[in-house]
Amino acid sequence: VVIFLSSSIFRIFFLDLIEFKYDEAYTVFEITKFYIHPTLMQVGPPQSTGVFNFPLFNYLMIFLSFVSREPQFLSFCIAFINSIAIVFFYVYARKYYSNFTAILASLTLSFSPWNILLSRKIWIPDIILPLLILFFYFLHKLLLDKNNKSIFPIFIIMALLIQLHASLVFFVFATILLFITFKVRINLKSAFFGFCVGLI
């Protein structure tokens, strides 16, 4: 409860102070257009380089906008998901490390200004943290619990992360390096199907 309150105080509240510029407006426009004329989206929000992202973020926002397409409501949904993700992070950090480490790390995530800024807007980076927390959870299960069933969700999440932002390709290489370092035996069939499910 304390971790949830700490993580939500600067995320869920003061939603009248959300940042709403071109990126946020573009996404709200695209999902509104989808509800008027439903069609398969082929591209997502544009990057600063002019290259378009994959449409995954738009589809996630369509799912979140069933109730309302009001920007404050969508920001609330993203902020709430981020707050819950930090609570989940605390739970598994306490399991794998210590209660002190889990509390310290969770409070750091809760009150980090950049983390707060990037967890309450209708913007691609604001949905990355929950997926990363889930990614690291399954990575812990694989490396520390030796649970090979974690390979399937690890590769699903990797495929999703790559579709959210091109810079997250780094995690593919970092994860492969980690597998080599820890001499993890990869079930190639699970990895392949997981990655394909994530891409679909």
C-alpha positions as CSV (number, residue, x, y, z in Angstrom):
1,V,0.0,0.0,0.0
2,V,2.8,2.4,0.9
3,I,4.7,1.7,-2.3
4,F,1.5,2.2,-4.3
5,L,0.7,5.5,-2.6
6,S,4.3,6.6,-3.1
7,S,4.3,5.7,-6.8
8,S,0.9,7.2,-7.5
9,I,1.1,10.5,-5.7
10,F,2.9,12.4,-8.5
11,R,1.4,10.2,-11.3
12,I,-2.3,9.7,-10.7
13,F,-2.9,13.1,-9.1
14,F,-2.6,16.6,-10.7
15,L,-3.6,15.2,-14.1
16,D,-4.7,18.8,-15.1
17,L,-0.9,19.4,-15.3
18,I,-0.2,16.7,-17.9
19,E,2.0,17.6,-20.9
20,F,0.0,17.6,-24.1
21,K,1.9,18.4,-27.2
22,Y,2.2,17.1,-30.8
23,D,3.1,13.5,-29.8
24,E,0.2,13.1,-27.4
25,A,-2.3,14.9,-29.8
26,Y,-1.2,12.7,-32.7
27,T,-2.0,9.5,-30.7
28,V,-5.4,10.8,-29.5
29,F,-6.2,11.9,-33.1
30,E,-5.3,8.5,-34.5
31,I,-7.4,6.5,-31.9
32,T,-10.3,8.9,-32.4
33,K,-10.0,8.3,-36.2
34,F,-9.9,4.6,-35.6
35,Y,-13.3,4.7,-33.7
36,I,-14.9,6.7,-36.5
37,H,-13.4,4.5,-39.4
38,P,-12.0,1.3,-37.9
39,T,-9.0,0.1,-40.1
40,L,-5.7,-1.7,-39.6
41,M,-3.1,0.8,-38.6
42,Q,0.2,0.4,-40.4
43,V,2.3,3.0,-38.6
44,G,2.5,4.5,-35.1
45,P,3.5,7.9,-33.9
46,P,6.5,9.5,-35.8
47,Q,9.9,9.8,-34.3
48,S,11.9,13.0,-34.2
49,T,13.9,11.6,-37.2
50,G,10.7,11.5,-39.3
51,V,10.6,7.7,-39.3
52,F,7.3,6.2,-38.0
53,N,7.2,3.8,-35.1
54,F,5.4,0.5,-35.3
55,P,1.6,0.8,-34.6
56,L,1.8,-1.2,-31.3
57,F,1.4,1.9,-29.1
58,N,-1.7,3.0,-31.0
59,Y,-3.3,-0.4,-30.5
60,L,-2.5,-0.3,-26.8
61,M,-4.1,3.1,-26.5
62,I,-7.2,1.9,-28.4
63,F,-7.6,-0.8,-25.8
64,L,-7.2,1.8,-23.0
65,S,-9.6,4.2,-24.6
66,F,-12.7,1.9,-24.6
67,V,-14.2,4.0,-21.7
68,S,-13.1,7.4,-22.8
69,R,-10.7,9.2,-25.2
70,E,-10.4,12.2,-22.9
71,P,-6.6,12.9,-22.6
72,Q,-6.8,13.2,-18.8
73,F,-8.4,9.7,-18.6
74,L,-5.8,8.2,-20.9
75,S,-3.1,9.8,-18.9
76,F,-4.7,8.4,-15.7
77,C,-4.7,4.9,-17.2
78,I,-1.0,5.1,-18.1
79,A,-0.1,6.5,-14.7
80,F,-2.1,3.8,-13.0
81,I,-0.4,1.0,-15.0
82,N,3.0,2.5,-14.1
83,S,2.1,2.7,-10.4
84,I,0.9,-0.9,-10.3
85,A,4.1,-1.9,-12.2
86,I,6.3,-0.4,-9.4
87,V,4.3,-2.3,-6.8
88,F,4.9,-5.5,-8.8
89,F,8.6,-4.6,-9.0
90,Y,8.7,-4.2,-5.2
91,V,7.1,-7.6,-4.7
92,Y,9.6,-9.5,-6.8
93,A,12.6,-7.4,-5.8
94,R,11.8,-8.4,-2.2
95,K,11.7,-12.1,-3.2
96,Y,15.0,-12.1,-5.0
97,Y,17.0,-9.6,-2.9
98,S,16.0,-8.1,0.4
99,N,13.2,-6.0,1.8
100,F,15.5,-3.1,2.3
101,T,16.8,-3.3,-1.3
102,A,13.2,-3.7,-2.6
103,I,11.9,-0.6,-0.7
104,L,14.9,1.5,-1.7
105,A,14.7,0.6,-5.4
106,S,10.9,1.0,-5.4
107,L,11.0,4.4,-3.7
108,T,13.7,5.5,-6.1
109,L,11.4,4.5,-9.1
110,S,8.5,6.2,-7.3
111,F,10.1,9.6,-6.8
112,S,12.6,9.8,-9.7
113,P,11.6,13.0,-11.5
114,W,12.4,11.6,-15.0
115,N,10.5,8.4,-14.2
116,I,7.5,10.5,-13.1
117,L,7.6,12.6,-16.2
118,L,7.8,9.5,-18.4
119,S,4.9,7.7,-16.8
120,R,1.9,10.0,-17.1
121,K,1.6,11.1,-20.7
122,I,0.1,9.7,-23.8
123,W,3.6,9.0,-25.2
124,I,5.5,5.8,-26.2
125,P,8.2,6.1,-23.5
126,D,5.5,6.2,-20.8
127,I,4.5,2.6,-21.4
128,I,8.0,1.2,-21.6
129,L,8.6,0.8,-17.8
130,P,5.8,-1.7,-17.1
131,L,7.1,-3.9,-19.9
132,L,10.6,-3.6,-18.7
133,I,9.6,-4.6,-15.1
134,L,7.8,-7.6,-16.5
135,F,10.8,-8.4,-18.7
136,F,13.2,-8.3,-15.7
137,Y,10.8,-10.5,-13.6
138,F,10.9,-13.3,-16.2
139,L,14.7,-12.8,-16.6
140,H,15.1,-13.3,-12.8
141,K,12.9,-16.4,-13.0
142,L,15.1,-17.8,-15.8
143,L,18.6,-16.9,-14.3
144,L,17.9,-17.4,-10.6
145,D,15.1,-19.9,-10.4
146,K,16.3,-21.8,-13.5
147,N,12.8,-21.8,-14.9
148,N,13.1,-22.4,-18.6
149,K,9.4,-21.7,-19.2
150,S,10.3,-18.1,-18.8
151,I,12.1,-18.0,-22.2
152,F,8.7,-17.8,-24.0
153,P,7.5,-14.6,-22.2
154,I,11.0,-13.1,-22.3
155,F,11.0,-13.2,-26.1
156,I,7.4,-12.0,-26.4
157,I,8.2,-9.0,-24.3
158,M,11.4,-8.4,-26.3
159,A,9.4,-8.3,-29.5
160,L,7.0,-5.9,-27.9
161,L,9.7,-3.6,-26.7
162,I,11.4,-3.4,-30.1
163,Q,8.0,-2.4,-31.6
164,L,7.6,0.4,-29.0
165,H,10.9,2.1,-29.6
166,A,13.8,1.3,-31.9
167,S,16.4,2.0,-29.2
168,L,15.1,-1.0,-27.3
169,V,16.9,-3.3,-29.8
170,F,19.7,-2.8,-27.2
171,F,17.9,-5.2,-24.9
172,V,18.0,-8.0,-27.5
173,F,21.8,-7.8,-27.6
174,A,22.1,-7.2,-23.9
175,T,19.9,-10.3,-23.2
176,I,21.8,-12.5,-25.6
177,L,25.1,-11.4,-23.9
178,L,23.6,-12.2,-20.5
179,F,22.6,-15.6,-21.7
180,I,26.1,-16.2,-23.0
181,T,27.7,-14.9,-19.7
182,F,25.4,-17.1,-17.5
183,K,25.6,-20.0,-20.0
184,V,21.9,-20.3,-20.2
185,R,20.6,-23.0,-22.5
186,I,18.0,-21.5,-24.7
187,N,15.0,-23.5,-26.0
188,L,15.2,-22.1,-29.5
189,K,11.6,-23.3,-30.3
190,S,10.2,-21.4,-27.3
191,A,12.3,-18.3,-28.1
192,F,11.2,-18.3,-31.8
193,F,7.5,-18.8,-31.0
194,G,7.6,-16.2,-28.3
195,F,9.2,-13.6,-30.6
196,C,6.7,-14.4,-33.3
197,V,3.7,-14.0,-30.9
198,G,5.2,-10.7,-29.8
199,L,5.5,-9.5,-33.4
200,I,1.9,-10.6,-34.2
